[in-house]
């Protein structure tokens, strides 16, 4: 918990709680926080009074000196990253002051900030590998919220999601496309999705919140600017943004559609009020429909962070007919929202709700590919981070899945040669940190030859893999 970086979201967290908890639960939580604050204040006051009283002691107290010596010895026995014996001491303030001073120096001295961020990948290549007889492919980058490698690595989750994953694999095959998969290591765990977004779009490690702030204040190139330079219309489709986001100007989207800007008129489904299927339907209608009367249509690069699989994984809208979702009433009936809100919320054991949200995600993706997806289209699905530890348990890795879905066998071969595996079989080893995925995609989308790109010419003959097999061993 970082008071500065995380405290700014306290108000929004209270809104999420207000729409996800019953009134008595919310009232009990607020009362507990108030009582806890009062108790803490009393403890601090008592401690200060005891210290003030001790200043008046006259006779020596050997037992007190012995206690101080023992505590001091325990502090001196501390070895960073090996043995932590600072049990009775608050953390020292000096390192915090030093870190903040370094951050200010990076902000005030741009050359130091550039050094802290490290080099950007090479954005000088072409996008010729996205060319096809039908024209240049639209590219849809979906940041799947809370989609972690735990869904493959934990046997219980893997088995529970098997049928939905198999249905998605069959929908991909039915639509004449293929899928390849890999895993990468996200820069964050259980939250702070924007760090993963920035890392993948820029190819720069932003695991440090300070580096993320430095990046948004820089002139660094991104996938957005790279695609725009090659004639793409760039769209940020972000239903999770509910407030002004001036920092988003860094990316330079031709269109940045937030919660209020994408034209949803249906009922609210909790705090994240726009279901992912509805957001996708609106995106399709407004940006992805291919008009035969528009011969010079610009191809699209769309960045779409989903929200339905965001904690607390509730409420979950039903899957409905795609054509209904673009109607003036939003496609949902009020009874749909009431039924979703009435579903039980397991705040302390969220795994069932998480599984329901993942079934929903696989479901709308499969339906879209079968019924709506235009051609040519390249889907890049990236988990932004693992779900919270209440779902993953202790010791989970920071790995997330990456799936690329396309109908171009040549593009698939290039991805296979770069470390991806066919189908939804997630490899055991990670490709590396997420910023390396940016470099890899740039090379794959470039038209130049890759070593070993012809290693598997039979990509077009794939069959959907058995999704009920044992999960892979998680990468380290």
N, C-alpha and C positions, 0 to 999 in steps of 0.2 A: 504494500500500500504506500503510494507516494502522495503526500498531502497536496503538493503543488499540482502535479500532473493529473491526479485522479480526483482531487477535490472539486474541480470545476464541473465534474459530471454528477455531483451529488443530487442536484435538483432533478436531472433527468432520471436518475435511478429511483428517486422517490415517485416520479410519475409512473415508471414501469411497475413499481410495487403497488401503487394505488390501483392500477388496472389489472393486476395479476393476483391480488390477494383479497380476501374478504375484509370487510370493515373491521371486524374484531381482531383479526390478525394484524392489520396495519396499526390499529390503536394500541395493541399490546406491544408491538415492536417499538413504537414511538415512546410509550411509557417506560419501557425497559431502557431505552437510550437516555431518557431524561433522568431516571433514577441512577443509572450508571454514571452519568455526568456529575450528579450531586455527590455520589459516593466518592468518585475520584477527587472532586474538589475538597471534600472533608479529609481524605487521606493526605493530600498535599498540604493542607493547612496544619494537620496534626504533625506531619513530619517537620515542617518549618518551625513549629512551636517547640518540638523536641530539640531541634538543633539550637534554637535560641536559648533554651533552658540549659543546655550542656555548657554554654559559654560561662556560666556562673559557677561551675564545679571547681572546688579548690583542691581536695586531696587527689592524689594520683590513683588511677584505676588500672592496675596491671592487666586485668582480664579484658578491658576495653582495648588496650594497646595490643594485646595478643590477637584479639579479633581483627583489628585493623591490619596487623602484619599478615595474618592468614589470608584475608581477602586480597591484600596487595600481591601476595605470592601467587594466588590463583590468577590474577590479571596478568602478571608477568609470564606465567606459563602458557599464555595464549600464543599459538602459532597459526598464522593465516592459512586457510584452506587445509589445515592438517588437524588442529586441535583447538576448539573454542572453549575457553574456560572463563569467559567474561560474564559468568552467571549473575553476579550481583552488581553489575555496572551498566549504566546507560552507554550507548555508543558515543564515542568522542565526536565533538562538533567540528574540530579542525578539518578533517577530510571533506566534510560537506561544504565548508567555506571555500576550501581549495577548489573543489569541483565546480561550484557556482562561479568562482572567479575565472576559471578556465572557460566556462561557457560564455561568460560576458566577453572575454577576450576574443573568442571565435566570432561572436556577433559583431563586435566593434572593428575587428580586423579581418576583412573578408578572406584574405589569403590564408589565414589560420583556419577559418571555417572550411575552405576548400580542401586543405590538407586533412582535416579531421574526417571529412566525408569519403576521402579516397577517390580513385579514378572512376569515371563512368565507362561503361562498355562502349564498343565501337558502333555508332549509329550511322555509319557511312554506307552500309550495304544496301542492296535493292530488296524489293519484295517480289521478285519475279517468280519465285516458287509458288506464289498464290495465283498466278495466271492459269486460266483454263479456257477451253473452247467456248464456255459460256460467259467468259469475262473474268475480272478479278473477284476473288472470293470475299464476301463479307467475313469479318473476324469478330466473334463474340467472346469476350473474356468475362467469364462468370466467376466472381469470388464467392464461393459457396460458404456461407456463414457457418462457423463451428464444425466444418466438415474435416474431421481429423483422421489420421491413419489408424486411430483406435478402432474405427469401424471395420477395419480389415484385420487388425492385430489381436483383438480380444475375441476369443472363440464365441462367447455369448452374443456379442453385437454382430459379429460376422454372420453367424447362423441366422439370427433374427432378421437381418437385412437381405439375406440371400434371395428370397423370392422377388423382392422389389428390384434388386440389382439385376437379376436374371431377366425380368420384364424389360428393363431399360436396355440390356444387351440385345434382346430380341427385337426391340423397336429400332435400335441402330441398324441391325442387319436387315430388317424389313424395309427400312428407308433407303437401302443401298449404300450405307456408309460403313466405316470401320472405326474402331476405337483403340487407342494405345494408352498405356498408363505408366506412371512413375510416381516416385515420392520425392519430396524435397523437404528441407528443414525450414520451418517458418521462423520469423524473427520474434514472435510473440506466442504466448500460450494462454488460452482461455479468455482473451479479450484484446483490446487495443487493435482492432482489425485494421485501422488505417496504417499501421506500421507495415503490414504485409502488402497492402495496396501500393503504398509508396515504394517499397522495396522492389516489387515486381515491375512496376511501371517505369521506374528509373534505372534499375539495375545497380542500385547503391544500397548498402546495408544501412537500414534505419532502425535497427533493434533498440538503439538508444533514442529516447524521446527527444533529447537535445539535437541529435543528428537529423531527426525528422523535421524539427523546426528549422534547422539550418537549410535543409534541402528545399523546403517550400519558399524560402527567402532567396534562393539561388536562381541561376539561369541554366540549370542543367537540362540536357535533352532527355526526352522520355519516349516511350513507345507511342504516346499520343502525338507528340510533335513529329516523330519519325514517320508515322503513317500519314499524317497530314501533309508532310513534305512530298509524299508520293501520291497525292491526289485523293486521299481518303477523307470522307466526312467523319469526324470524330464526335462520339456521343458519350457523355457520362450519364448513365441511367441509375439514379441513386435514391430509391424510395426511403432509405433510412435517414436521409438528411432532412431535418425539420427546422433548421434555423439558418440564417445567412452564413455562408461559408466563403468569405473573401479569399482565404488561402487557396481555395480550389482554382483560382486564376492561374496558379503556377502550371497546371497541366495544359491549359490552353484548349479545352474542348470547344468544338464549334457549338455544341449545345450541352448544357449541364442541367438535366431535369431532376429536381428534387421531389420530395413528397407532394408539395403543392403544385409542381409544374408538369406533372405527367397526365393530369386529367382524369384521375380516378374519382368516381362518384358513388361508389358502393358504400356499404356500412363499414365501420371501423372494426377490425379484428384485433383488439387489444392495442397496446402502445404502438407496435409495428403494424399500423392499421391496414396497409396494402398487402394482400397475399401475393406471394411470388408469382403464381400463375396469372393473376390479374395484371401485375406489373409487366410480365412477359407478353401478355396479349396486347397491352397498350404499346409496348415497344415494337412489336411486330407490325401493328397497324400504322404507327406513325413513322417508323424508320426502316423496316426490313421488307415490306411488301414491294415486290418488283413490278413496276408499272411498265407494260409493253409500249406505252406511248411516250416513255422517257428514255430514248436511246442513249443519252449521255449521262445516265444516272451514276452518281459517285458511289463507289463501294463504301461500306461502313466499317469503322472500328468502333465497337460498343464495349464499354466497361460497365458491368452490372453487378454490384454487390447485393446479394440476396439478404432477406431479413427473416423469413418465416422460421428458419432453423436457429435463430438467435435466442439465447436464454431470455425468458424462462421456458421457451419451446411451447408456448401456449398463448392464445388459442390458435387452432389450426383450421383454416377454412376447408370446406369440401372441394374436391375437384369437380369442375362444371364444364359445360360445353364452351369451347373457345369463342364461338361467335356471340354468345351471351355476354362475355366479359367486356366487349367493346360497345355495348349498348349504353344508353344515357343513364340507366339506373345502376350501372356497374356490374350487372350480371348476377348479383347475389340477392337473395331474399332476406328480409329481416330475420326470418326464422333460422336461416343458416348461421347468422352471427350469434343469435341467442343460443343455438345448440352448441356451437363451438365454445362459447364462453362458459356454458354449463358443464363442460367436460372437466373432470377432476384435475387439479394441479398438485403434483407431488413436489413441493418445494425442497424437501430434504432428501428425496430419492428421485431425482429428475430423469433417470435413465429411461423409464417408459415414455415420458413426454418427448425426450430426445429421439427415441426410435420412431415415434409417430411423426415427428417433423421430418426425419430422414426418409421415411416411406413416402411422405408427401412430396419431398424434393425429387426423388427418383420418379415418382408418378407423373408429375407435370412435365418433367423433362422428356420422359418416354412419349407422352401424349403429343407434345409439341413436335418432336421429330417425326412422328407418324403422320400428323395431320397438318402441320403449319409450316415447318422449316423450309425456307427458300433454298435455292441452289444458285451458285456454289456457296457453301457456308462452312467455315472452320470454327468449331467450338473449342475453346480452351477453358476447362473447368478446374479451378484451383481452390483447395481449401484454404481459408485465410488463417486458421489456427485450430488447434485441438479444442474440443468442448471443455468446459470447466472441470476441475479435478473431481467434483462430485460425480461426474460421469466416468471419467477416465480411470479414477483411482490413483494411488500413489505410484510414482516411478514411470509414468508414461513419457514417451519421447515427444519431441516437438515436431515430428514429421506430419505432413499433410499429403493427401493424394493429389495427383495431377492427371487429368484425362484430356486427350485431344480427340475430337470426333470430326471426321471429314470424309469426303467421297473421292479423294484424290490418292490413288495408291502410291504415286511417286512421293507425295508429301509424307505418307505413312512410312515409307521405306527410309526416308531421311530421319524421321523421328526414331525409328528402330535402331538405326545406326548411331544415334546419339545417346542411347541408353534406356529408351522406353521399352516396354514389354507389350506384346499384343493382348488385346482384350482388357478385361478388368483385373487381371492377375497382377496385383501390386508387388513389384520386386522387393526383396528383403533389404537391399541397400539403397540409401538415399543418393540422389544425384548431387547433393551438396546443399548449401544454403540457398535461399530463394533467389538471391540476386544472380546466382549462376544460371538459373532457369531463364532469366532475361537474355543473357548472352547466348544460351543454347537456342532459344526461339529466334533470335535475330539471325543466327547462322542457318537455321532450318528454313526460314522464310526467304533467305537470300538465295539467289539462283546459282551460286557457285557450287562446285562439286564438294562433297564431304567424303572423308575417308570411310570406306566400307559401306557406302550408301546402297550398293547393290547386294548387300549381304543376304537379304531375304526377299527375293523377287516374287514370292508367293503370297504377298500380303492380301491380294484380292480374294484369295481362297479361304480366308479365315472363317471359322465358325464361332459362335458365342461360346466362351469357356464355361466350364462347370462352376457355377457360383456357390455350390454347396460344399466345395472341397475345403480342406483344412486351411486356416488362415496362414499367411506368410509370417516369417519371423521378423519382428520389427527391426529396422535399421538402427544403428547406433550413431 
